[in-house]
Amino acid sequence: MISILENNVFFIVLNKPEGVSVHNEKPSLLDWLVERKLPQSFVNRIDQQTSGLVVVAHDPKDHEALTQSLQSGQKIYRALLRGGWNDKPHSLQWDLPLSDKAEGRKNPQGKASDRKNCLTLVNVVRTNQYFTEVLCEIKTGRQHQIRKHAVLAKHAIMGDTRYNDESYNLKMGAMYKTERMFLHAEELKFKFQGKEYHIKSEKMNCDMFFPST
């Protein structure tokens, strides 16, 4: 269910369910806003398969300033990754350059000529033999950045139909009775018009993948 987590004079923050498009396909956040006569100037966008926080400016004139505020703030995602973490550090960074296009499973980085520097900070929440739950802070905004970095690190996101293996998704989906991609835009921290904002959505629940914790 779409919900409003923040509504002030400058912007609205929506919590988008997975499977809902921002504006390209139905059902969409755009349709939901139009029906309620609410503003439709999206400051950020997340994939249809991704759940979480989306900011909408009340006045389109504030759009660029809000965009800059989000870019200089913190954007934190929760993800469920394929495979155990083994002996890797529980805090690390993914910094392989990526193209700014929606690539595919065969070449997630994209063409070498299209690649740009980017950075994802990763902190492990919990791990077992089969799955790893992480918090990711994106320092850049390349398309599908976390999804691409995850698969390049050999830890594709659970349920990712573009970058994870289809047979694995089907097997795990049937086993755990879920069809979603486990990526959630959970937290935003930024400053706008002299005020600090810290907005958090409810956590994406990964408990079923860690029965002993």
C-alpha positions in Angstrom: 0.0 0.0 0.0 1.3 3.5 -0.9 1.6 5.7 2.1 2.7 9.3 2.9 5.5 9.4 5.5 6.2 13.2 5.3 4.2 16.1 4.0 5.5 19.6 4.6 5.4 22.9 2.7 8.3 21.9 0.4 7.8 18.2 -0.4 6.0 14.9 0.2 7.8 11.6 0.9 6.0 8.5 -0.2 6.6 4.9 0.7 6.3 2.9 -2.5 5.5 -0.8 -2.5 7.5 -3.2 -4.7 5.8 -3.9 -8.0 4.5 -0.3 -8.4 6.0 1.9 -11.1 6.9 5.5 -10.4 5.3 6.7 -13.6 6.0 4.4 -16.6 3.6 1.5 -16.0 0.3 0.9 -14.3 -0.1 0.7 -11.3 2.0 3.9 -10.7 2.7 6.5 -8.1 1.8 9.1 -10.7 -1.7 7.8 -11.1 -2.1 7.6 -7.3 -1.0 11.3 -6.9 -3.2 12.5 -9.8 -6.3 10.7 -8.2 -5.6 12.6 -5.0 -4.8 15.9 -6.6 -1.3 15.9 -5.1 1.9 17.3 -6.7 3.7 15.1 -9.3 7.2 16.6 -9.5 9.3 13.5 -8.6 12.7 14.4 -7.1 14.0 10.8 -7.1 12.9 7.6 -8.7 13.3 4.0 -7.8 12.8 0.9 -9.9 9.4 -0.8 -10.2 10.8 -3.9 -8.4 12.3 -1.8 -5.6 10.3 -0.6 -2.6 10.8 2.5 -0.5 11.1 6.2 -0.3 10.3 8.6 -3.1 10.3 12.4 -2.7 7.9 14.7 -4.6 8.3 18.5 -4.6 5.2 20.6 -4.0 6.5 23.3 -6.3 8.4 22.3 -9.4 10.6 25.4 -8.8 12.1 23.5 -5.8 12.9 20.4 -7.8 16.5 21.2 -8.7 17.4 22.4 -5.2 15.8 19.3 -3.6 17.7 17.1 -6.1 20.9 18.7 -5.0 20.0 18.2 -1.4 19.4 14.5 -1.9 22.6 14.1 -3.8 24.6 15.6 -1.0 22.8 13.8 1.7 22.6 10.1 2.6 20.5 7.5 0.7 20.5 4.1 2.4 19.0 0.9 1.0 18.5 -2.5 2.6 19.1 -5.5 0.4 19.1 -9.3 0.6 22.0 -10.8 -1.3 22.6 -14.3 -2.7 25.2 -16.3 -0.8 27.1 -16.2 2.5 29.7 -13.5 3.2 32.4 -15.9 4.3 35.6 -14.1 5.4 35.1 -10.7 3.6 35.1 -7.6 5.8 31.6 -6.7 7.1 32.1 -3.1 6.0 33.5 -2.4 2.5 32.9 -0.5 -0.7 32.0 -1.4 -4.2 33.6 1.0 -6.6 33.6 -0.6 -10.0 32.7 1.9 -12.7 29.3 1.4 -14.3 27.4 2.7 -17.3 24.4 4.8 -16.6 22.1 2.5 -18.6 19.9 -0.5 -17.7 22.3 -3.2 -18.7 21.8 -7.0 -18.6 23.1 -10.1 -16.8 25.9 -10.7 -19.4 27.6 -7.4 -18.9 26.3 -5.5 -15.9 29.1 -2.9 -16.2 28.1 -1.9 -19.7 30.3 -0.8 -22.5 33.8 0.4 -21.3 33.3 3.7 -23.1 30.0 4.3 -21.2 31.3 3.6 -17.7 31.5 6.3 -15.0 33.0 6.2 -11.5 30.6 5.3 -8.8 30.6 4.2 -5.2 28.4 2.0 -3.0 29.2 1.6 0.8 28.2 -1.8 2.1 27.6 -2.9 5.7 26.6 -6.4 6.6 23.6 -6.7 9.0 23.6 -10.6 9.2 24.7 -13.5 7.1 24.4 -17.3 6.9 25.5 -20.0 4.5 22.9 -19.0 1.9 22.0 -15.3 2.2 23.5 -11.9 3.4 21.4 -8.9 4.5 23.2 -5.6 4.0 22.7 -1.8 4.2 24.0 0.0 1.2 24.6 3.7 1.0 24.9 5.0 -2.6 27.4 7.9 -3.1 26.5 8.2 -6.8 23.3 7.7 -8.7 24.0 5.4 -11.6 21.0 3.4 -13.0 20.6 0.1 -11.1 23.8 0.9 -9.2 23.3 -1.4 -6.2 21.9 -4.2 -8.4 24.9 -4.1 -10.7 27.5 -3.8 -8.0 25.9 -6.7 -6.1 26.0 -9.1 -9.1 29.6 -8.0 -10.0 30.6 -8.9 -6.4 29.0 -12.3 -7.0 26.2 -11.6 -4.5 23.2 -10.8 -6.8 20.1 -9.4 -5.1 17.5 -12.0 -4.2 14.6 -11.9 -6.8 16.4 -9.5 -9.2 15.0 -10.6 -12.6 17.5 -8.6 -14.6 20.8 -9.4 -13.0 20.2 -12.6 -11.0 19.8 -16.1 -12.5 16.3 -16.9 -13.5 16.4 -20.5 -12.3 17.7 -19.4 -8.9 15.0 -16.8 -8.6 12.3 -19.4 -9.4 13.7 -21.9 -7.0 14.1 -19.5 -4.1 10.7 -17.9 -4.9 9.0 -21.2 -4.7 10.9 -22.2 -1.5 10.2 -19.0 0.4 6.8 -18.2 -1.3 7.9 -14.7 -2.6 8.2 -13.1 -6.0 9.7 -9.7 -4.9 13.1 -8.3 -5.5 14.7 -7.7 -2.0 15.9 -4.2 -2.4 14.3 -1.4 -0.3 15.1 2.4 -0.2 14.9 2.7 3.6 16.4 5.9 4.8 17.0 9.5 3.6 19.1 12.1 5.4 19.4 15.6 3.9 19.3 19.3 4.6 16.9 21.6 2.8 16.2 25.3 3.5 18.2 25.2 6.6 16.5 22.2 8.2 17.8 18.7 8.6 15.5 15.9 7.6 15.9 12.2 8.6 13.1 10.0 7.1 12.9 6.3 7.5 10.5 3.8 6.3 9.6 0.5 7.9 12.3 -2.1 7.4 12.0 -4.7 4.6 11.5 -8.0 6.5 14.2 -10.6 5.8 13.6 -12.7 8.9 12.4 -15.8 7.0 15.9 -16.2 5.4 17.5 -16.2 8.9 15.4 -18.6 11.0 17.9 -19.0 13.8 18.5 -15.3 14.5 
